[in-house]
Structures are given as C-alpha cells and as structure tokens.
C-alpha cells in the first residue's frame, strides 16, 4: 500500500500530558479522517485517569464519536495486512506502557509507519516494533462514511474565546504603549539621518555654531526617546500586573468549578505547571505589542528612507525580509516540538518532585533515600536533556538567521560602496545606508527570534486552554431546579443503582439501600469493592450508569447541586488538613470566632476529643496536618462534617486510624446523633459494623445480604466470615 506521508504528518497530535498518549492517538486518527474534535471531550469519554487510558476506554470513546473500532490480539503479519489505522499497546524506552498509532506497513521501505504522540512520526523495522509491542494487543479504528463522524464538541478557537477578551481589557494601555513604541521607532532613525547630515552638510561648512545647534537638537531627540521608553516601560509594568491577575483569576475560577473526575485525570504537578505557564503568555503579548511592532516599524521607516537615498539598495535590503520570514516559519515548527516536549518534562518533574518530597517520611522509614534520589535525578536529567535539545535548536536557528542576514548586509554595503566610487551617492549617504541597513537586518533577526518566543507562549497557552476547555461540574452533571423539602424524617434511597467508570468493567450493580433519620446504617465490604465510589455517587461527583438515587422520593439529579451538597456531611477516608488553625479546619475557614466554634463543640459533645494540645482550637496546623496523628486528622474530619449540621452524614472508614477508646467514643457519639440525621457509615471492620442498626454487605459488586449483626451471623456471608476470623480465628 502507498501511504500519504504528508497527510499522516499533518494529522499528528502531540500528547499534552504524560497520561494522554491514548487520547492523542485518537485525535491523530480523527485528523487523519479530516475531522476535528475537542481533546478534552475525548478524555472524559475514554475515562482517562492519572494512570492513562485503557484500550477499552479508547474503544468506547472512538465508538461514541462515530468511529468504527474493534480490539484484537495479533502479530506482525496481521498488522501488515491491516488496512486501517491501529492503536498499539506498547512499552516505551523507560519501561512505561504507551499507545502509538500504526498506519500500516510500507513495503517499499520495509518499515511500519508509526505515529508516536511523545516523539512524532517514525518508521520501525519489524524487529524494532516487535521489541516494544509486547502485548500484541491492538485497536483498529476506521469509518465507512466520513459524514457519520460526530461533529459535536469540536475544538474552540481558544485565542478568540479566552485570550482576546483579556487583551481587550487592556486596549487603552496597549494603545498608549504602541504610540510610544512608534515614537521610539521613529527617533531611533535619527542617528542615521544625523550622521548623513553631519558628514555631507555640516562638517564641510566648518560652522561651529551650526554644528553645536545640530548636536543640541540631536541630544534633545535622544533624551525624548529615553523619556518615551521610560513611560512605555511604566505602561508595560501596569499592564503586566493587570493581565496576570485576570488570567490567573480566570484559570483558578475554572479549576475550582471542575468536576472531581478532572483531578483524577490530571496530576497536581501538571496543574501547577500550567498555571505557571501563564507568565509566558503575558510576556509574548508585551513582546508582540512592543518589541515586534517596534522592529516592524523600524524596518518600514528604514526601507522608506533607503528608497529616498537609493531604490536599488533599498530593494537589496528588503529582499532579506521574505527569506528570513519563510525560514523562521519553517524552522519554528521544529522548535515548537522541542518546546512541547520540554514543558511536558517540566510538568512531570514537578509532579514527581511533589510526590517524592511529600512522602519523605515513608522514604526514610524504608531507607530508600538513594532509590528515590536516583529516580528524581533521572527525571531532572531527562528535563535537562530536553532543555539542551531546545537550546541546540535555538542556537542552530540563530546561526542560520545570522548567516543569511550577514549575506544580505554585505551585499548592501558592497553596492553602497560601489555607488560612492562612481559618484552616485555621497560619503555621508553611505554611512547612513550602512547604519540603516544594519538596523533593518538586526530588526529582521530580532523578529525571527521573537517568533520563537511567541511559539513558546503559544504552547503554554495551549496547555492552559486544556484546563479552560474542560467542562465544568455543572455542565457535566446536569442539575435540576427542584427545591429540597426537608422534614423531621428524611429518607435517602438507592434503587437499582449500577455504575462503572468509562473504560472499566462494572463496579457496582443493582444496589438497593434505604437510610433515613433515626437510622445508623453501615456498608460492609472488602477493600476495593466500590464502597467509596458509592459515596461519590451520593455526592453527585459521578452519575449512576443506571438506576436512581432518591431523596424524599425525588431523584437527586433534579435538585440543584449546591443545595443538595449543603444537606450532606461527608467524612472522607483521608481527611485533608489545610494550613490554618484547628478551628479554621473545622469551619472550613468560615468567618466565625473561635469562641463560637468552642460552643458548638461543647453542645455536640466534641470537646472530649479536642483536649489534646495538638487539637486546641487555636493551634496552627501545617501542610497536610503533619503535626497530627492519623486519628487526630479523622477527628477533625468528623467535627468538620458535623459543623454543617447535615441532614445526612456519610462517613467513610471514620475510625481507621483511631485507638479503641476514641473509636468507641466516636461510635457512641454517632448513636446519639442518629435521631437528628441519617447516618451512613462505610467500613471494612466487622467489629464496628456490628454496632450499627443495619449492615449492608457489598460483595461481588452488589448487596448480597443486609440485616443487623445477629441476622447476618445466621448465614455464611462476607460479614460473618470476617467476624468469625476476627474473634474466633476461623471461618466456616
């Protein structure tokens, strides 16, 4: 088969994050079929997480957007005969699983044509591909009718949607800056004109007064240029601050509106690196408005002056501009690829640095300092290698641009010198032409270099746009406008609820459970059985695949999201501690006095847990509550949930890190509070599950049994076996 390499190259999409290789492969195939789709939309459809996508997730996403995809297990011979693009599950040079696109086998060259989203288009021999394609699993992707492809969620014009509105706010400042730039550009030509007048007119007259007058005027012009440049700098500083605040505000506002699934999809270090990238965007705007416009104006005015002196010299110099522009455009693509790779490496380095440094206690406990030191150093070296590649590419670019510029500059000087010898122009004009030609060439070089910087800002903007294009939680989880009607007896019910993550097998199937005011219900199950996922469904962090979650007989999806969550108090398995006082962490930084928090704790019977010095309401907590024990963090989590005075309290493994005394006190507190609220507890500990009114046993993705302790002990089930193993050391 003959392949259109240009079409494959044009379709290529570079992966935006470490875990998005599968999504980039699908985007490349969509481009190959000449259709465009939003990468963020594909990320949600495929169920991509921080660990990446699965082949099943990619298959489901492809089918949902109109592509025909099927998964197979094959070999190189099968791959040769495949006439459709295929996504291969491979292992990269670092030993990580990876996805690439195989467009087929080129019998002319004897190579497979591979689109690697981390590298680019490459050709592999049979041996090379066989070495990385360990699983022999592939996903063929094609379409019979290109018009059937989904046209929903096409890419936005990010520049028009996000950047231009931000820039418009600074239109007045940027206009003033532009005017001052024009003044600076015009004044910069004064030196050339002054030299020409000095050599050809003033010096031959030997008039000292005229000479001093010219020098005085020239000095005033130079001073005016400095003042204009200073004023311009002040405007730039003002615009810089205003723009940075606006773009960061826009990004942060968007981040806090994103669904939980987004933070499962992208690592913290990635988010931080994208926020930091905004400074490059600001720098490129200043560069565009001031530096590039100034250089363009200098070039334009300089060429006009050259035409005034001699048209042939002006044309010779002007011919350098299109040559440099075309070369810069072509070479910038290569630099752009290096910049994307470098930014991804920096994001990975930041992610792994946060991960390893935050886990220093664990590292020291296992005496693995040298292992993690080598790992982090490896990522740093990889980042430096990418940085070196970019610097080499920039150095090569500067060399080529400088050489081309020098050639045209020498041509202009040679022609000018020749015209002086034949008397066509005077010596002063030669000096002016040399000065102006040099300015034009230097302006061309600067503009070419600025293009590289703008390319870097463009890459940074694309990375930030990934966050901005992500749909918000309210857009993803459509909310109704039904008001929640509370009463003294509230009831929450799951009716035939099933759920699975995109690209994964069914996790929960046909769950049925009821909990109401006065009930203390527990869900008992083994680790990894989906108990915590159920709490996410109750909070509407995710939507059930099928079935209903009802409150007061109404599906909770009909309620406003913010109103629904205001009635829930949730204690997660791992309590997040923020930098602030204990009182701040209980109230989630609500503006109330510590005395009011103390009164609340006494009324609810929480003061017994806060007598320790570390849990004093005034005590300052550091990052992640490192000065607290695990049990103390859980106590703060319980107090935080109860401070909301919720109608439904959902607690996930609330006493996992507590001693038995505190555990019993917490369970006693919950028993007292059940008459005020419905309580649903998630646990894998049979000794605390037995203290609840009813136990739902989650086994094999569903509730197989439910009842109180005595009822469940009458039969053999997951709970009874766990209880017997704990207290009697045997299971039946």
NORTAMO-V867728 format. One record per pair of residues at least 4 apart in sequence whose ideal C-beta (glycine too) atoms are under 7 Angstrom apart, sorted by the first residue. I is the first residue (numbers start at 1). J is the second residue. D is the distance in Angstrom with one decimal. If there is no record, write none. Layout:
# NORTAMO-V867728
I;J;D
I;J;D
This chain:
# NORTAMO-V867728
1;83;6.9
1;104;5.7
3;8;6.7
3;103;6.2
3;104;6.4
3;106;5.8
3;113;5.9
4;8;6.6
5;9;6.1
6;10;6.1
7;11;6.3
7;32;6.8
8;32;6.8
8;103;5.6
8;113;6.4
8;115;6.6
8;121;6.1
9;121;5.5
11;28;5.2
11;31;3.7
11;32;4.0
12;28;5.6
12;115;5.6
12;120;6.5
12;121;6.0
13;24;4.7
13;27;4.1
13;28;4.7
13;31;6.5
13;117;6.5
14;24;6.6
14;117;6.1
14;337;6.9
14;340;5.1
15;20;4.7
15;21;4.9
15;24;4.0
15;117;4.0
15;118;5.9
16;20;5.3
16;39;6.9
16;463;6.5
16;466;5.6
17;266;6.2
17;270;5.6
17;344;7.0
17;347;7.0
18;344;6.7
18;348;5.4
19;48;6.4
19;50;5.9
19;51;6.4
19;52;4.2
20;24;5.7
20;43;6.9
20;48;6.5
21;25;6.5
21;52;6.8
21;98;5.5
21;99;4.6
21;117;4.8
21;118;6.4
22;26;6.8
22;46;6.5
22;48;6.8
22;52;6.3
22;53;3.7
22;58;5.0
22;99;4.4
23;27;6.3
23;39;5.8
23;42;5.1
23;43;5.4
23;46;6.4
23;48;6.0
23;53;6.5
24;28;6.3
24;117;3.5
25;29;6.6
25;87;4.9
25;99;5.0
25;100;6.8
25;101;4.9
25;117;6.0
26;30;6.4
26;42;5.6
26;58;6.1
26;61;6.4
26;62;6.1
27;31;6.4
27;39;5.5
27;42;6.7
28;32;6.3
28;101;5.6
28;115;5.4
29;33;6.6
29;85;5.1
29;101;6.3
29;141;5.1
30;35;5.0
30;36;6.7
30;37;5.3
32;85;6.2
33;143;6.1
33;146;5.9
33;149;6.7
34;146;6.9
35;146;7.0
35;149;4.6
36;154;5.3
36;155;5.4
37;41;6.4
37;42;6.3
37;65;6.0
37;153;6.0
37;154;6.2
38;153;4.4
38;154;6.4
38;155;5.4
38;469;6.3
39;43;6.5
40;466;6.4
40;469;4.7
40;470;5.0
41;45;6.4
41;153;3.9
42;46;5.9
42;61;5.4
43;48;4.7
43;265;6.1
44;261;7.0
45;60;6.8
45;61;3.8
45;64;5.3
45;502;6.4
46;53;4.6
46;57;4.0
46;58;5.5
46;60;6.9
46;61;3.9
46;502;6.2
46;503;5.6
47;53;6.8
47;57;4.4
47;501;5.1
47;502;2.9
47;503;3.6
47;504;6.4
48;52;6.4
48;53;4.3
48;57;6.8
48;265;5.4
49;264;5.1
49;265;5.7
50;264;6.4
50;265;6.6
50;266;6.9
50;267;5.4
53;57;4.6
53;58;5.5
53;503;6.2
54;503;4.4
55;59;6.3
55;71;5.9
55;89;5.9
55;137;6.2
55;139;5.5
56;60;6.4
56;503;5.0
57;61;6.3
57;502;5.6
57;503;2.1
58;62;6.2
58;87;6.2
58;139;6.0
59;63;6.4
59;69;4.9
59;71;5.7
59;139;5.7
60;64;6.3
60;502;6.3
60;503;6.1
61;65;6.7
62;67;4.1
62;69;3.9
62;141;5.5
63;67;6.6
63;69;5.8
65;149;6.5
65;150;4.2
66;143;6.6
66;148;5.0
66;149;4.0
66;150;4.5
67;141;5.3
67;142;7.0
67;143;5.4
67;149;6.9
68;142;5.4
68;143;5.6
68;144;6.7
69;139;5.7
69;140;6.5
69;141;4.7
70;140;5.5
71;137;7.0
71;139;5.1
72;138;5.6
72;140;6.7
73;136;5.5
73;137;5.6
74;78;3.4
74;79;6.2
74;136;6.1
74;138;5.9
75;136;6.1
76;80;6.4
76;126;5.6
76;129;6.9
76;130;6.0
77;81;6.8
78;82;6.5
79;86;6.8
79;102;6.2
79;105;6.9
79;138;7.0
80;105;4.3
82;86;5.5
82;104;6.7
82;140;6.2
83;104;6.9
84;140;4.6
84;141;6.4
84;142;3.9
85;101;5.6
85;103;5.5
85;141;5.4
85;142;7.0
86;102;4.8
86;138;4.6
86;139;6.4
86;140;4.9
86;141;7.0
87;99;5.5
87;101;5.8
87;138;6.6
87;139;4.4
87;141;6.4
88;99;6.9
88;100;5.3
88;102;5.4
88;133;5.6
88;138;5.2
89;97;6.7
89;99;6.4
89;135;4.8
89;137;4.6
90;98;5.2
90;100;5.7
90;132;4.4
90;133;5.2
91;95;6.3
91;97;6.0
91;98;6.7
91;132;5.6
91;134;5.4
92;96;5.4
92;98;4.3
100;114;5.3
100;115;6.3
100;116;4.8
101;115;4.1
102;112;5.7
102;114;5.7
103;113;4.4
103;115;6.7
104;113;6.1
105;112;5.4
106;111;5.6
106;113;5.9
109;123;6.5
110;125;7.0
111;123;3.7
111;124;6.0
111;125;6.0
112;123;6.9
112;124;4.7
112;129;5.2
113;123;6.1
114;122;5.1
114;124;5.3
115;121;5.6
116;120;6.5
116;122;5.9
120;337;6.7
124;128;4.3
124;129;4.2
126;130;6.0
127;131;6.4
129;133;5.5
143;148;6.5
143;149;6.1
156;161;5.0
156;469;6.1
157;161;5.8
158;162;5.6
158;461;6.9
158;465;4.2
159;163;5.0
159;164;6.3
160;164;5.5
162;166;7.0
162;465;6.5
162;468;5.5
163;167;6.2
163;461;6.7
164;168;6.2
166;243;6.4
166;246;5.3
166;247;5.9
167;285;6.5
169;246;6.6
170;174;5.2
170;239;5.0
170;242;6.2
170;243;6.0
171;175;6.1
172;176;6.6
173;177;6.3
173;235;5.4
173;238;6.2
173;239;4.6
174;178;6.2
174;239;6.6
174;289;5.3
175;179;6.5
176;180;6.4
176;235;5.6
177;181;6.2
177;232;5.5
177;235;4.6
177;236;6.3
177;289;5.8
177;290;6.2
178;182;6.6
178;289;6.0
178;293;6.2
179;183;6.7
180;184;6.4
180;228;4.9
180;231;5.8
180;232;4.1
181;185;6.3
181;232;6.4
181;290;5.4
181;293;5.6
181;294;4.7
182;186;6.4
182;297;5.9
183;187;6.2
183;228;4.7
184;188;6.3
184;225;5.9
184;228;5.3
184;229;5.7
184;232;6.9
184;294;6.2
185;294;5.1
185;297;3.8
185;298;4.8
185;301;6.4
186;301;6.3
187;221;5.8
187;224;6.5
187;225;4.0
188;298;6.0
189;193;6.2
189;301;5.7
189;302;6.5
189;305;6.5
190;194;5.7
190;218;6.6
190;221;4.9
191;195;6.3
191;435;6.6
192;196;6.6
192;432;4.6
192;435;4.1
192;436;4.9
193;197;6.3
193;432;6.7
194;198;6.0
194;218;5.0
195;199;6.3
195;428;6.8
195;431;4.9
195;432;5.8
195;435;6.3
196;200;6.0
196;428;4.3
196;429;5.8
196;431;6.3
196;432;3.6
197;201;5.0
197;202;6.0
197;214;6.9
198;202;5.0
198;203;5.9
198;214;6.9
199;203;6.1
199;427;5.8
199;428;3.2
199;431;5.8
200;426;4.9
200;428;3.3
200;429;6.8
201;205;6.9
202;210;5.9
202;211;5.4
202;214;5.6
205;210;6.4
207;211;6.3
208;212;6.3
209;213;6.3
210;214;6.4
211;215;6.4
212;216;6.2
213;217;6.4
214;218;6.2
215;219;6.3
216;220;6.5
217;221;6.5
218;222;6.4
219;223;6.3
220;224;6.3
221;225;6.5
222;226;6.7
223;227;6.5
224;228;6.3
225;229;6.3
226;230;6.4
227;231;6.4
228;232;6.2
229;233;6.5
230;234;6.8
231;235;6.6
232;236;6.3
232;290;6.8
233;237;6.5
234;238;6.6
235;239;6.2
236;240;6.0
236;286;5.6
236;290;6.7
237;241;6.8
238;242;6.4
239;243;5.8
240;244;6.2
240;282;6.0
240;286;6.8
241;245;6.4
242;246;6.4
243;247;6.2
243;282;5.3
243;285;6.8
244;248;6.0
244;278;6.9
244;282;5.5
245;249;6.0
246;250;6.3
247;251;6.4
247;278;5.0
247;281;6.7
248;252;6.0
248;275;6.9
248;278;6.2
249;253;6.0
250;254;6.4
251;255;6.3
251;275;5.9
251;278;6.7
251;464;6.4
251;467;6.2
252;256;6.5
253;257;6.6
254;258;6.7
254;467;5.9
254;468;5.7
255;271;6.8
255;467;6.4
257;472;4.3
257;473;6.2
258;262;4.2
258;470;5.7
258;472;6.3
258;473;6.4
259;473;4.1
259;476;5.1
259;477;6.8
259;541;6.9
260;264;6.6
260;536;6.9
260;541;4.2
261;265;6.2
262;266;6.5
262;470;5.7
266;270;4.9
266;271;6.1
267;351;4.4
268;272;6.4
268;351;6.8
268;354;6.0
269;273;6.2
269;347;6.0
269;350;3.8
269;351;2.8
269;354;5.2
270;274;6.5
270;347;4.8
270;351;6.1
271;275;6.6
272;276;6.4
272;350;6.0
273;277;6.5
273;346;5.9
273;347;4.0
273;350;5.1
274;463;4.9
274;464;5.3
274;467;6.0
277;460;3.7
277;463;5.5
277;464;5.9
278;282;6.6
278;464;6.1
279;283;6.4
280;284;6.5
280;456;5.8
280;457;4.6
280;460;4.1
281;285;6.9
281;457;5.2
281;460;5.7
281;461;5.2
282;286;6.8
283;287;6.0
283;457;6.6
284;288;6.1
284;453;6.3
284;454;4.9
284;457;3.2
285;289;6.2
286;290;5.7
287;291;4.9
287;292;6.2
287;450;5.5
287;453;5.8
287;454;6.6
288;292;5.2
288;454;6.7
289;293;5.9
290;294;5.9
291;295;6.3
291;446;6.9
291;450;5.8
292;296;6.2
292;447;5.9
292;450;5.2
293;297;6.2
294;298;6.3
295;299;6.3
295;443;4.1
295;446;5.1
295;447;5.1
296;300;6.3
297;301;6.1
298;302;5.8
298;439;6.0
298;443;4.9
299;303;6.3
299;321;7.0
299;440;5.4
299;443;4.7
299;444;6.9
300;304;6.6
301;305;6.5
302;306;6.4
302;436;4.7
302;439;5.4
302;440;4.9
303;307;6.5
303;314;5.6
303;317;6.9
303;318;5.5
303;440;6.6
304;308;6.8
305;309;6.6
305;436;5.9
306;310;7.0
306;313;5.8
306;314;3.6
306;317;6.2
306;433;6.6
306;436;5.8
307;311;5.4
307;314;4.4
309;313;6.9
309;425;6.7
309;429;5.3
309;432;6.7
309;433;5.8
310;314;6.7
310;419;6.6
310;425;6.1
311;315;6.3
312;316;6.5
312;415;6.7
313;317;6.4
313;412;5.8
313;415;5.5
313;416;5.7
313;433;5.8
314;318;6.0
315;319;6.4
316;411;5.5
316;412;5.3
316;415;5.9
317;408;6.5
317;412;4.9
317;437;5.0
317;440;5.3
319;323;6.9
319;408;6.8
320;324;5.9
320;405;6.5
320;408;3.7
320;441;6.4
320;444;6.0
321;325;6.1
321;444;5.8
322;326;6.1
323;327;6.3
323;404;6.1
324;328;6.0
324;401;6.3
324;404;6.1
324;405;6.9
324;444;4.7
324;448;5.5
325;329;6.4
326;330;6.4
327;331;6.0
327;400;6.7
327;404;6.8
328;332;5.9
328;448;4.2
328;451;5.1
331;335;6.5
331;397;5.4
332;336;5.9
332;451;5.6
332;452;6.3
332;455;5.2
333;337;6.8
334;338;6.8
334;393;6.0
335;339;6.2
335;393;5.2
335;394;6.7
335;397;6.7
335;452;5.4
335;455;6.0
336;340;6.6
336;455;4.9
336;459;6.5
337;341;6.6
338;342;6.2
338;389;5.4
338;390;4.2
338;393;5.2
339;343;6.3
339;390;6.3
339;455;6.4
339;456;5.0
339;459;4.8
340;344;6.4
340;459;5.4
341;345;6.3
341;386;5.1
342;346;6.4
342;386;4.3
342;387;5.8
342;390;5.3
343;347;6.4
343;459;6.0
343;463;6.4
344;348;6.4
345;349;6.3
345;382;5.8
345;383;4.3
345;386;4.6
346;350;6.3
346;383;5.9
347;351;6.3
348;352;6.2
348;379;6.2
349;353;6.0
349;379;4.9
349;380;6.2
349;383;4.9
350;354;6.5
351;355;6.3
352;356;6.0
352;376;6.3
352;379;5.2
353;357;5.9
353;376;6.5
354;358;5.9
355;359;6.5
356;372;5.1
356;376;5.5
359;363;5.8
360;364;6.3
361;365;6.4
362;366;6.6
363;368;5.1
363;369;5.9
363;372;5.2
364;369;6.7
368;372;5.7
369;373;5.8
370;374;6.4
371;375;6.5
372;376;6.1
373;377;6.1
374;378;6.2
375;379;6.9
376;380;6.4
377;381;6.2
378;382;6.4
379;383;6.5
380;384;6.4
381;385;6.3
382;386;6.7
383;387;6.3
384;388;6.2
385;389;6.6
386;390;6.6
387;391;6.3
388;392;6.2
389;393;6.4
390;394;6.3
391;395;6.2
392;396;6.4
393;397;6.4
394;398;6.4
394;452;6.4
395;399;6.4
396;400;6.4
397;401;6.1
397;452;6.7
398;402;5.8
399;403;6.3
400;404;6.5
401;405;6.1
401;445;5.5
401;448;5.0
402;406;6.2
402;445;6.7
403;407;6.6
404;408;6.8
405;409;6.0
405;441;4.5
405;444;6.2
405;445;5.3
406;410;6.2
407;411;6.5
408;412;6.5
408;441;6.3
409;413;6.4
409;437;6.1
409;438;6.4
409;441;4.8
410;414;6.1
411;415;6.4
412;416;6.2
412;437;4.2
413;417;6.2
413;434;5.8
414;418;6.4
415;419;6.5
416;420;6.7
416;425;7.0
416;430;5.1
416;433;4.7
416;434;6.5
417;421;6.7
417;430;6.7
418;422;6.6
419;424;3.9
419;425;4.7
420;425;5.9
420;427;6.1
420;430;5.0
425;429;4.2
425;430;6.2
427;431;6.8
428;432;6.4
429;433;6.0
430;434;6.3
431;435;6.4
432;436;6.0
433;437;5.8
434;438;6.3
435;439;6.5
436;440;6.5
437;441;6.3
438;442;6.0
439;443;6.1
440;444;6.5
441;445;6.5
442;446;6.3
443;447;6.3
444;448;6.3
445;449;6.4
446;450;6.1
447;451;6.7
450;454;6.2
451;455;6.4
452;456;6.8
453;457;6.6
454;458;6.3
455;459;6.7
456;460;6.5
457;461;6.2
458;462;6.5
459;463;6.6
460;464;6.5
461;465;6.0
464;468;6.4
465;469;5.6
471;475;4.2
471;476;5.1
472;476;6.9
473;477;5.9
474;479;6.1
474;561;6.2
477;540;5.6
477;543;6.0
477;561;6.4
479;560;5.4
479;561;4.5
480;557;6.3
480;558;3.6
480;559;6.0
480;560;7.0
481;560;6.3
482;554;6.2
482;558;4.3
482;559;5.5
484;559;5.4
484;563;5.6
484;564;6.6
484;567;6.3
485;552;6.2
486;490;6.4
486;647;6.2
488;517;6.9
489;516;6.2
489;517;5.0
490;516;6.2
490;517;5.1
490;552;6.5
490;647;5.1
490;678;6.1
491;514;6.4
491;516;3.9
491;552;6.5
492;515;5.3
492;551;5.3
492;648;5.7
492;678;6.1
493;514;4.8
493;550;4.5
494;511;5.0
494;512;6.2
494;513;4.8
494;549;5.4
495;512;6.1
495;547;5.8
495;548;4.8
495;550;6.2
496;510;5.1
496;512;6.4
496;546;6.9
496;547;4.0
497;508;6.5
497;511;4.4
497;537;6.7
497;544;4.8
497;547;3.7
497;549;6.2
498;506;6.5
498;508;6.0
498;509;4.9
498;510;6.0
498;544;6.4
498;545;4.8
498;546;4.6
498;547;5.6
499;507;5.8
499;508;4.5
499;533;6.5
499;537;6.1
499;542;6.7
499;544;5.2
499;545;5.0
500;504;5.4
500;505;6.3
500;506;4.5
500;507;5.3
500;545;5.7
501;507;6.8
506;701;6.1
507;530;4.5
507;533;5.9
507;701;6.4
508;530;4.9
508;533;6.4
508;534;6.5
508;701;5.9
509;701;4.5
509;702;4.9
510;702;5.5
511;702;6.2
511;703;5.8
512;703;6.5
513;696;5.5
513;703;6.5
515;519;5.1
515;521;4.5
515;678;4.8
515;680;5.1
516;678;5.2
517;677;6.3
517;678;5.2
518;674;5.9
518;675;5.6
519;674;6.5
519;678;5.7
519;679;7.0
519;693;5.6
520;670;6.2
520;671;6.3
520;674;4.4
520;679;4.7
520;692;4.8
520;693;5.0
521;679;6.9
521;680;5.3
521;692;6.1
521;693;6.4
521;694;5.1
521;696;6.9
522;681;4.5
522;683;5.7
522;689;4.5
522;692;4.0
522;695;5.2
523;531;5.5
523;534;6.8
523;680;7.0
523;682;5.2
523;696;4.9
523;698;5.7
524;683;6.1
524;684;6.9
524;686;6.8
524;689;4.6
524;695;5.3
524;696;7.0
524;697;5.4
524;698;6.8
524;719;5.2
525;529;3.8
525;531;5.0
525;684;6.4
525;697;7.0
525;698;3.4
525;699;6.5
526;684;6.1
526;718;6.9
527;684;5.9
529;698;5.1
530;534;6.4
530;698;6.7
530;701;6.8
531;682;4.5
531;698;6.0
532;536;6.9
532;573;6.2
532;652;5.7
532;682;6.6
533;537;6.6
534;538;6.5
535;539;6.4
535;570;6.7
535;650;5.3
535;652;5.6
535;682;6.3
536;541;4.1
536;542;5.2
537;542;5.7
537;544;5.9
537;549;6.5
538;549;6.5
538;650;6.1
539;565;6.4
539;568;6.2
539;570;6.3
540;556;6.5
540;561;6.1
540;564;6.5
544;549;6.7
548;555;5.1
549;555;6.8
549;556;5.0
550;554;6.3
550;555;5.9
551;556;5.3
554;558;5.6
556;564;5.8
559;563;5.8
559;564;4.3
560;564;6.6
561;565;6.4
562;566;6.5
567;646;6.0
567;647;4.5
567;648;6.3
568;646;5.6
568;648;5.4
568;650;6.3
569;641;3.6
569;642;6.2
569;644;4.9
569;646;3.1
569;649;4.6
570;641;6.0
570;650;4.9
571;637;4.7
571;638;5.5
571;641;4.8
571;651;4.1
571;652;6.3
571;654;5.3
572;637;6.8
572;652;5.6
573;652;4.5
573;653;4.8
575;633;4.5
575;634;5.6
575;636;6.1
575;637;3.4
577;585;5.9
577;621;5.5
577;624;5.6
577;625;3.0
577;628;6.7
577;633;5.8
577;636;6.7
578;585;5.9
579;621;6.7
579;622;6.3
579;623;5.9
580;584;3.4
580;585;6.0
580;589;6.6
580;621;6.4
581;617;6.6
581;618;6.0
581;619;6.4
581;620;5.7
581;621;6.9
582;586;6.5
582;615;5.7
582;616;6.4
582;617;5.0
582;619;5.1
582;621;6.4
582;636;6.6
583;587;6.2
583;594;4.7
583;597;4.5
583;617;4.3
584;589;5.2
585;621;6.3
585;636;5.3
585;640;6.6
586;597;6.0
586;636;6.3
586;639;4.8
586;640;5.2
586;643;5.5
587;592;5.8
587;597;6.1
587;643;5.9
588;640;6.5
592;596;4.6
592;597;6.4
594;598;6.3
594;617;5.0
594;618;6.3
595;599;6.6
596;600;6.6
597;601;6.5
597;617;5.8
598;602;6.5
598;617;6.0
599;603;6.3
600;604;6.3
600;643;6.4
601;606;4.1
601;607;4.9
601;610;6.0
601;639;6.8
602;607;5.0
604;642;5.9
605;669;5.9
606;610;6.3
606;639;5.4
608;665;6.6
609;615;6.8
609;635;4.7
609;662;7.0
610;615;4.6
610;617;6.6
612;632;7.0
614;619;6.1
614;627;6.3
614;628;5.7
614;632;6.0
615;619;6.8
615;632;5.8
615;635;6.8
621;625;5.0
621;627;6.5
621;628;6.7
622;626;5.4
622;627;5.7
625;633;5.2
628;632;4.1
628;633;5.2
630;634;6.6
630;657;3.1
631;635;6.5
631;657;4.6
631;658;4.0
631;659;6.5
631;662;6.0
632;636;6.8
633;637;6.5
634;638;6.5
634;654;6.1
634;655;6.8
634;657;5.6
634;658;6.2
635;639;6.4
636;640;6.1
637;641;6.6
638;642;6.3
638;654;6.1
638;666;6.6
639;643;6.3
641;646;6.6
641;649;6.2
646;677;5.9
647;677;5.6
647;678;6.9
648;677;6.3
648;678;4.8
649;677;5.2
649;679;4.7
650;680;5.0
651;681;5.0
651;682;6.9
652;682;4.3
653;682;6.1
653;683;5.9
654;666;6.4
654;681;6.6
655;663;4.1
655;666;5.6
655;688;6.3
658;662;4.3
658;663;4.6
658;666;6.8
659;663;6.7
660;664;6.2
661;665;6.5
662;666;6.2
663;667;6.5
663;688;6.8
664;668;6.2
665;669;6.4
666;670;6.5
667;671;6.5
667;688;6.1
667;691;5.4
668;672;6.8
669;673;6.3
670;674;6.6
670;679;5.7
673;677;6.2
673;679;6.9
674;679;5.2
681;692;6.3
683;688;5.7
683;689;5.3
685;689;6.5
686;690;6.2
686;719;6.0
686;722;4.6
686;723;4.2
686;726;5.8
687;726;6.4
689;695;5.1
689;719;6.9
690;709;4.0
693;708;6.7
694;706;6.1
694;707;6.5
694;708;5.9
695;706;6.5
695;707;6.7
695;708;6.8
695;709;6.7
695;712;6.0
695;719;6.0
696;703;4.9
696;706;4.4
697;703;6.4
697;704;5.7
697;705;4.7
697;706;6.5
697;712;6.9
697;717;5.6
697;718;5.2
697;719;4.9
698;703;6.0
699;704;4.9
699;718;4.5
700;704;6.6
704;717;6.5
705;712;6.1
705;717;4.9
707;711;3.2
707;712;5.2
709;713;6.3
712;717;6.1
712;719;4.9
712;720;5.7
713;720;5.2
713;723;6.8
715;720;6.7
716;720;5.9
716;721;6.7
716;732;6.1
717;721;6.9
718;722;6.3
719;723;6.2
720;724;6.2
721;725;6.2
721;731;4.4
722;726;6.3
723;727;6.2
724;728;4.9
724;730;6.1
724;731;5.4
724;732;6.5
725;729;6.7
725;730;6.9
725;731;5.0
